[in-house]
Amino acid sequence: MIHVVGAGLAGLSAATSLAARGIAVALHEAGPAAGGRCRSYFDRELGCRIDNGNHLLLSGNRAAMAYLSRIGARDSLAGPGRPLFPFYDAASGESWILRPSPGRIPWWVLRAGRRVPGTRLGEYRQLLALRRARGSVAEALDPASPLYRRLLEPLAVAALNTRPDTALASLLGAVVAETLLRGGAACTPLVPREGLSESFIDPAIAWLAARGCVLHTSRRVAGLATAAGRVTALRTAEGEIALGPDDAAILAVPPWVATALLPGLVVPDAFEAILNLHFRVEANPGPAGFIGVVGATAEWIFIKPGIVSVTISAANHLVDLPAEELAARVWPEVCAALKLPAAMPSPAMPPWRVVKEKRATFAATAAQEIRRPGPRAPEAMLALANLVLAGDWTATGLPATIEGAIRSGSRAAEAILPG
């Protein structure tokens, strides 16, 4: 039996990877439901179901695609069916669509109608430079170039959830290498057709249950009993859960929980916030169902039936502002980007909700990168042979994304198996 502590995406990825091999799995989740930071819920004030955050996947996210295929949820994603990314520049009022060509050879950069307006061909060498980048994103790239302002900076903030002046360029390089540099076929955008839970969580729980795996919710693991270099029990408020000689455990918990369970474990300890604002309004989804916004507080706008959601990453500088102030600041930007019918002097703000996640991800800086442990960290974990770590904060080579979380779970499953 493998005990997976934490039923977020990393834990579910680990559990499904193990169950696919016929291994018995028990999931222990401290919260009332699985999903962690990737879930949907009914908001009573708005009167509709919303996601706690917005996530854009790309067809090149191989671990995420494999996970969804495993649990039978690949068709739960929707998108334009081709690589295209709408943008709106709040400063100039200009709108455009980035259209990478399907193959690996980037013919699209040769055509003005496909690339970022106002950019020169030579600027796109910055994408190649990211493969060897050192230092911060701002140091590795050219902040004065239109390509930086209109594409690379928004991409870096969204992918790394850290401002470019401190964000680690190599992590952005890893993202670009698996997507844009693999051609448009790896860059088709995908979003959940219904919600995060309907795509990533509910199908996984059902798939695991069909294979005899048990999910225990509202079960917080508060400690580990160890002996002879092994975990012998999980300590919960209801009592100890004994681990037999052939049993093992995967800790798929946030880093601050991992250090509470394993004192001395070195983990990321600086975090960045993400803000999500939800407006109860109908809007034209456009060609992709989302739009990137340059030069505004709003960064990415996702349009679903009856609801428009805005994501603001690297939001430590905004997270303590009153929700009313944030909504009032962002709503006019939404109206401009989506070209909503405007009453004079401006459209009235519809019902809204601001969701603040103060420790959304670790800060993707050089100082934090060296604190990311692998699946095993023997010096801090007393060489516990039957225990491994999972989470987007572990050393995946990627920033804290859905792809990184799922990849960490798969790697933890591999690390815990004998041989």
C-alpha positions as CSV (number, residue, x, y, z in Angstrom):
1,M,0.0,0.0,0.0
2,I,1.2,3.5,-0.9
3,H,-0.2,6.3,1.3
4,V,-0.4,9.6,-0.6
5,V,-0.7,12.6,1.8
6,G,-2.4,15.4,-0.1
7,A,-5.0,15.2,-2.9
8,G,-4.1,18.2,-5.0
9,L,-2.8,17.7,-8.5
10,A,0.6,16.4,-7.4
11,G,-1.0,13.8,-5.1
12,L,-3.6,12.8,-7.7
13,S,-0.9,12.4,-10.3
14,A,1.1,10.2,-8.0
15,A,-1.9,8.1,-7.0
16,T,-3.1,7.6,-10.6
17,S,0.5,6.7,-11.7
18,L,0.7,4.0,-9.0
19,A,-2.9,2.7,-9.5
20,A,-2.2,2.4,-13.2
21,R,0.5,-0.2,-12.3
22,G,-2.0,-2.1,-10.1
23,I,-0.6,-0.7,-6.8
24,A,-3.0,-0.2,-3.9
25,V,-3.2,3.5,-2.9
26,A,-4.9,5.4,-0.1
27,L,-5.2,9.2,-0.3
28,H,-5.3,11.4,2.8
29,E,-6.5,15.0,2.3
30,A,-6.7,17.6,5.1
31,G,-9.4,19.6,3.4
32,P,-13.0,18.7,2.8
33,A,-12.5,18.0,-0.9
34,A,-9.7,17.1,-3.2
35,G,-8.1,19.5,-5.7
36,G,-6.1,21.9,-3.6
37,R,-5.4,25.0,-5.7
38,C,-7.0,23.4,-8.7
39,R,-10.7,23.1,-8.1
40,S,-14.1,24.5,-8.8
41,Y,-16.9,25.5,-6.4
42,F,-20.3,27.2,-6.3
43,D,-20.1,30.8,-5.2
44,R,-23.3,31.8,-3.4
45,E,-22.8,35.5,-3.9
46,L,-22.4,35.2,-7.6
47,G,-24.9,32.4,-7.9
48,C,-22.7,30.3,-10.2
49,R,-19.9,27.8,-10.2
50,I,-16.4,29.3,-10.6
51,D,-12.8,28.1,-10.6
52,N,-10.6,29.2,-7.7
53,G,-8.1,30.2,-10.3
54,N,-7.6,30.3,-14.0
55,H,-5.2,28.0,-15.8
56,L,-4.2,27.9,-19.4
57,L,-2.7,24.7,-20.7
58,L,-0.8,24.1,-23.9
59,S,-0.8,21.0,-26.1
60,G,2.9,20.7,-25.3
61,N,2.2,20.1,-21.6
62,R,3.0,16.4,-22.0
63,A,2.6,15.4,-18.4
64,A,-0.7,17.1,-18.1
65,M,-2.0,15.6,-21.3
66,A,-0.9,12.1,-20.2
67,Y,-2.6,12.5,-16.9
68,L,-5.9,13.6,-18.5
69,S,-5.7,10.8,-21.0
70,R,-5.1,8.3,-18.1
71,I,-8.2,9.4,-16.2
72,G,-10.3,9.7,-19.4
73,A,-10.7,13.5,-19.3
74,R,-8.7,14.6,-22.3
75,D,-11.9,15.6,-24.1
76,S,-12.9,17.8,-21.2
77,L,-10.6,20.5,-22.5
78,A,-11.7,23.0,-25.1
79,G,-9.9,25.6,-27.2
80,P,-9.5,27.1,-30.6
81,G,-8.0,23.9,-32.1
82,R,-5.0,25.8,-33.4
83,P,-2.2,27.9,-32.0
84,L,-3.5,31.4,-31.5
85,F,-3.2,33.9,-28.6
86,P,-5.3,37.1,-28.6
87,F,-3.8,40.2,-26.9
88,Y,-5.0,43.7,-26.1
89,D,-2.6,46.6,-25.4
90,A,-4.2,48.9,-22.8
91,A,-1.8,51.8,-23.6
92,S,-2.5,51.9,-27.3
93,G,-5.9,50.3,-27.5
94,E,-4.5,47.9,-30.1
95,S,-5.7,44.3,-30.4
96,W,-3.9,41.5,-32.2
97,I,-3.6,37.7,-32.4
98,L,-0.3,35.9,-32.1
99,R,-0.4,32.9,-34.5
100,P,2.5,30.5,-34.4
101,S,2.8,28.2,-37.4
102,P,2.2,24.5,-36.8
103,G,5.6,23.0,-37.6
104,R,8.9,23.3,-35.6
105,I,10.4,25.7,-38.1
106,P,9.1,29.1,-36.9
107,W,7.9,30.5,-40.3
108,W,5.4,32.6,-38.4
109,V,8.1,35.1,-37.3
110,L,8.6,36.0,-41.0
111,R,5.0,37.2,-41.4
112,A,3.9,40.5,-39.8
113,G,0.3,39.3,-39.5
114,R,1.3,36.4,-37.3
115,R,3.8,37.9,-35.0
116,V,3.6,40.6,-32.4
117,P,2.8,44.0,-34.0
118,G,5.7,46.4,-34.0
119,T,8.4,43.8,-33.5
120,R,11.4,43.1,-35.7
121,L,12.6,39.7,-36.9
122,G,15.8,40.0,-34.9
123,E,14.0,40.4,-31.6
124,Y,12.8,36.8,-31.8
125,R,16.4,35.5,-31.2
126,Q,15.5,36.2,-27.5
127,L,13.5,33.0,-27.6
128,L,16.6,31.0,-28.5
129,A,18.7,32.9,-26.0
130,L,16.4,31.6,-23.2
131,R,17.8,28.1,-23.7
132,R,21.1,29.2,-22.3
133,A,19.9,32.1,-20.1
134,R,21.4,32.9,-16.7
135,G,20.3,35.4,-14.2
136,S,16.9,37.0,-14.2
137,V,14.4,37.3,-17.1
138,A,15.0,41.0,-17.3
139,E,18.8,40.5,-17.4
140,A,18.7,37.7,-20.0
141,L,16.3,39.5,-22.4
142,D,16.0,43.0,-23.8
143,P,13.4,44.9,-21.7
144,A,13.5,47.8,-24.3
145,S,12.2,45.6,-27.1
146,P,8.5,45.6,-28.1
147,L,8.6,41.8,-28.1
148,Y,9.6,41.9,-24.4
149,R,6.8,44.2,-23.4
150,R,4.1,42.7,-25.5
151,L,4.9,39.0,-25.2
152,L,7.9,37.8,-23.2
153,E,7.2,39.9,-20.0
154,P,3.5,38.8,-19.9
155,L,4.5,35.2,-20.6
156,A,7.2,35.3,-17.8
157,V,4.8,36.7,-15.2
158,A,2.1,34.2,-16.0
159,A,4.4,31.2,-16.1
160,L,6.7,32.0,-13.2
161,N,4.3,34.1,-11.0
162,T,7.3,36.4,-10.3
163,R,8.3,39.8,-11.6
164,P,10.9,39.6,-14.4
165,D,13.6,41.6,-12.6
166,T,14.0,38.7,-10.1
167,A,12.4,35.8,-11.9
168,L,14.9,33.1,-13.0
169,A,15.4,33.1,-16.7
170,S,16.2,29.4,-16.9
171,L,12.8,28.5,-15.7
172,L,11.2,30.6,-18.4
173,G,13.6,28.9,-20.8
174,A,12.3,25.5,-19.8
175,V,8.7,26.5,-20.5
176,V,9.6,28.0,-23.8
177,A,11.7,25.0,-24.8
178,E,8.7,22.7,-24.3
179,T,6.2,24.9,-26.1
180,L,7.1,27.8,-28.4
181,L,10.4,26.3,-29.5
182,R,8.7,23.0,-30.4
183,G,6.4,24.8,-32.8
184,G,2.8,25.7,-33.0
185,A,1.7,22.1,-32.6
186,A,2.9,22.3,-29.0
187,C,1.2,25.7,-28.5
188,T,-2.4,25.1,-29.0
189,P,-4.1,26.6,-26.0
190,L,-6.6,24.5,-23.9
191,V,-8.9,25.4,-21.0
192,P,-11.4,23.3,-19.1
193,R,-14.7,23.2,-20.9
194,E,-16.7,23.2,-17.7
195,G,-14.3,23.8,-14.7
196,L,-11.0,22.7,-13.1
197,S,-12.7,20.1,-11.0
198,E,-14.6,18.6,-13.9
199,S,-11.4,18.2,-15.9
200,F,-8.6,17.5,-13.4
201,I,-10.2,16.4,-10.1
202,D,-13.5,14.6,-10.3
203,P,-12.5,12.2,-13.1
204,A,-9.3,11.3,-11.2
205,I,-11.3,10.5,-8.0
206,A,-13.8,8.4,-10.0
207,W,-11.0,6.6,-11.8
208,L,-9.2,5.8,-8.6
209,A,-12.4,4.7,-6.9
210,A,-13.0,2.3,-9.7
211,R,-9.7,0.7,-9.0
212,G,-10.3,0.3,-5.3
213,C,-8.3,3.4,-4.1
214,V,-9.8,5.2,-1.1
215,L,-9.9,9.0,-0.6
216,H,-10.1,10.2,3.0
217,T,-11.0,13.8,3.2
218,S,-10.8,16.0,6.3
219,R,-8.0,13.9,7.5
220,R,-5.0,15.9,8.4
221,V,-1.7,14.1,8.8
222,A,-0.1,16.0,11.7
223,G,3.0,13.9,12.2
224,L,5.1,10.9,11.1
225,A,6.2,8.0,13.3
226,T,9.6,6.6,12.2
227,A,11.9,3.8,13.2
228,A,14.9,2.1,11.6
229,G,15.0,4.6,8.7
230,R,11.4,4.1,7.7
231,V,8.0,5.8,8.3
232,T,6.0,3.4,10.4
233,A,2.8,5.4,10.9
234,L,0.9,8.5,9.9
235,R,-0.3,10.4,12.9
236,T,-3.8,12.0,12.6
237,A,-6.4,13.3,15.0
238,E,-8.2,10.0,14.7
239,G,-5.2,8.0,15.6
240,E,-2.2,6.5,13.9
241,I,-2.3,4.8,10.6
242,A,0.3,2.0,10.6
243,L,2.5,1.4,7.6
244,G,3.5,-2.2,7.1
245,P,7.0,-3.3,6.1
246,D,6.1,-3.1,2.4
247,D,4.2,0.2,2.6
248,A,5.4,3.6,1.7
249,A,4.2,7.2,1.7
250,I,4.3,10.2,-0.6
251,L,4.1,13.7,0.9
252,A,2.2,15.8,-1.7
253,V,1.6,18.8,0.5
254,P,2.6,22.5,0.5
255,P,6.2,23.2,1.4
256,W,5.3,24.7,4.8
257,V,3.4,21.5,5.7
258,A,6.3,19.3,4.5
259,T,8.7,21.2,6.9
260,A,6.3,20.7,9.8
261,L,6.3,17.0,9.1
262,L,10.0,16.8,8.4
263,P,11.8,19.4,10.5
264,G,15.1,20.4,8.9
265,L,13.8,19.9,5.3
266,V,15.0,22.8,3.1
267,V,12.1,24.0,0.9
268,P,11.2,27.3,-0.8
269,D,10.2,29.8,1.8
270,A,9.3,32.9,-0.2
271,F,6.0,33.1,-2.1
272,E,4.1,35.1,-4.6
273,A,0.4,35.9,-4.6
274,I,-2.2,35.5,-7.4
275,L,-5.4,37.4,-7.6
276,N,-8.5,36.2,-9.5
277,L,-11.4,38.5,-10.0
278,H,-14.8,37.0,-11.2
279,F,-17.5,39.2,-12.8
280,R,-21.0,37.9,-13.4
281,V,-21.5,39.1,-17.0
282,E,-21.9,37.7,-20.5
283,A,-19.2,38.5,-23.0
284,N,-18.1,37.4,-26.4
285,P,-15.4,34.7,-25.9
286,G,-13.7,35.6,-29.1
287,P,-11.6,33.1,-31.1
288,A,-9.9,31.5,-28.0
289,G,-12.0,32.1,-24.9
290,F,-9.3,34.2,-23.3
291,I,-7.2,37.3,-24.0
292,G,-3.9,38.6,-22.7
293,V,-3.8,42.2,-21.6
294,V,-0.6,44.3,-21.8
295,G,0.1,47.4,-19.8
296,A,-2.8,47.1,-17.3
297,T,-3.5,45.7,-13.9
298,A,-5.5,42.9,-15.5
299,E,-3.2,40.3,-17.2
300,W,-5.3,37.5,-18.5
301,I,-9.1,37.5,-19.0
302,F,-11.0,34.2,-19.4
303,I,-14.5,34.3,-20.8
304,K,-17.0,31.6,-19.9
305,P,-20.8,31.5,-20.2
306,G,-22.1,34.0,-17.7
307,I,-18.8,34.7,-16.1
308,V,-15.6,36.7,-16.9
309,S,-12.5,35.9,-14.8
310,V,-9.3,37.9,-14.6
311,T,-6.0,36.6,-13.3
312,I,-3.2,38.8,-12.0
313,S,0.0,37.0,-11.2
314,A,3.0,38.1,-9.1
315,A,0.5,40.1,-7.1
316,N,2.3,40.7,-3.8
317,H,2.1,44.4,-4.4
318,L,-1.6,44.3,-4.8
319,V,-2.8,41.5,-2.5
320,D,-3.4,43.7,0.5
321,L,-5.6,46.2,-1.3
322,P,-9.3,46.2,-0.5
323,A,-11.3,43.9,-2.8
324,E,-13.6,46.8,-3.8
325,E,-10.6,48.8,-4.9
326,L,-9.2,45.9,-7.0
327,A,-12.6,45.2,-8.7
328,A,-13.1,48.9,-9.5
329,R,-9.6,49.2,-11.0
330,V,-9.9,46.0,-13.1
331,W,-13.5,46.3,-14.4
332,P,-12.8,49.2,-16.8
333,E,-9.9,47.3,-18.2
334,V,-12.1,44.3,-18.8
335,C,-14.6,46.5,-20.6
336,A,-11.9,47.9,-22.9
337,A,-10.3,44.6,-23.7
338,L,-13.5,42.8,-24.4
339,K,-15.2,45.8,-26.0
340,L,-18.2,45.4,-23.8
341,P,-21.2,47.7,-24.5
342,A,-20.5,50.9,-22.6
343,A,-23.1,53.0,-20.8
344,M,-22.1,56.6,-20.3
345,P,-19.7,57.5,-18.8
346,S,-18.7,53.8,-18.1
347,P,-20.5,50.5,-17.8
348,A,-21.9,49.7,-14.4
349,M,-19.9,47.0,-12.6
350,P,-21.8,43.7,-12.4
351,P,-21.7,41.4,-9.3
352,W,-18.1,40.4,-8.6
353,R,-15.8,38.3,-6.4
354,V,-12.1,38.8,-5.6
355,V,-10.2,35.6,-4.7
356,K,-6.8,36.2,-3.1
357,E,-4.2,33.5,-2.8
358,K,-1.3,34.9,-0.8
359,R,1.0,31.9,-1.1
360,A,-0.1,30.8,-4.5
361,T,3.4,29.6,-5.6
362,F,7.0,29.8,-4.5
363,A,8.8,32.9,-5.9
364,A,10.7,31.7,-9.0
365,T,14.0,33.3,-8.1
366,A,17.5,31.9,-8.0
367,A,17.5,31.9,-4.2
368,Q,14.4,29.8,-4.1
369,E,15.4,27.5,-6.9
370,I,18.3,26.1,-4.9
371,R,15.9,25.3,-2.0
372,R,13.7,23.0,-4.1
373,P,14.3,19.3,-3.0
374,G,14.1,16.3,-5.3
375,P,11.7,13.5,-4.5
376,R,14.2,12.3,-1.9
377,A,16.1,14.6,0.5
378,P,18.0,12.1,2.7
379,E,19.9,14.6,4.8
380,A,16.7,16.2,6.1
381,M,14.5,13.1,6.0
382,L,16.8,10.9,8.0
383,A,17.1,8.7,4.9
384,L,13.6,7.5,5.2
385,A,13.6,4.7,2.6
386,N,9.8,4.6,2.2
387,L,9.1,8.3,1.9
388,V,9.3,10.7,-1.1
389,L,8.1,14.2,-1.9
390,A,5.8,15.6,-4.6
391,G,4.6,19.1,-5.4
392,D,5.1,21.9,-7.9
393,W,7.7,23.3,-5.4
394,T,10.0,20.3,-5.7
395,A,12.8,20.2,-8.3
396,T,10.9,19.5,-11.5
397,G,12.9,21.9,-13.7
398,L,9.7,23.9,-14.3
399,P,8.1,26.7,-12.4
400,A,5.0,26.1,-10.2
401,T,2.5,25.2,-12.9
402,I,-0.1,22.5,-13.5
403,E,2.5,20.8,-15.7
404,G,5.1,20.9,-12.9
405,A,2.7,19.6,-10.3
406,I,1.6,16.6,-12.4
407,R,5.2,15.9,-13.4
408,S,6.3,15.9,-9.8
409,G,3.6,13.3,-8.9
410,S,4.7,11.0,-11.7
411,R,8.3,11.3,-10.6
412,A,7.4,10.6,-7.0
413,A,5.6,7.5,-8.0
414,E,8.6,6.3,-9.9
415,A,10.9,7.1,-7.0
416,I,8.9,5.1,-4.5
417,L,8.7,2.0,-6.5
418,P,11.3,-0.7,-5.8
419,G,14.1,-1.3,-8.2
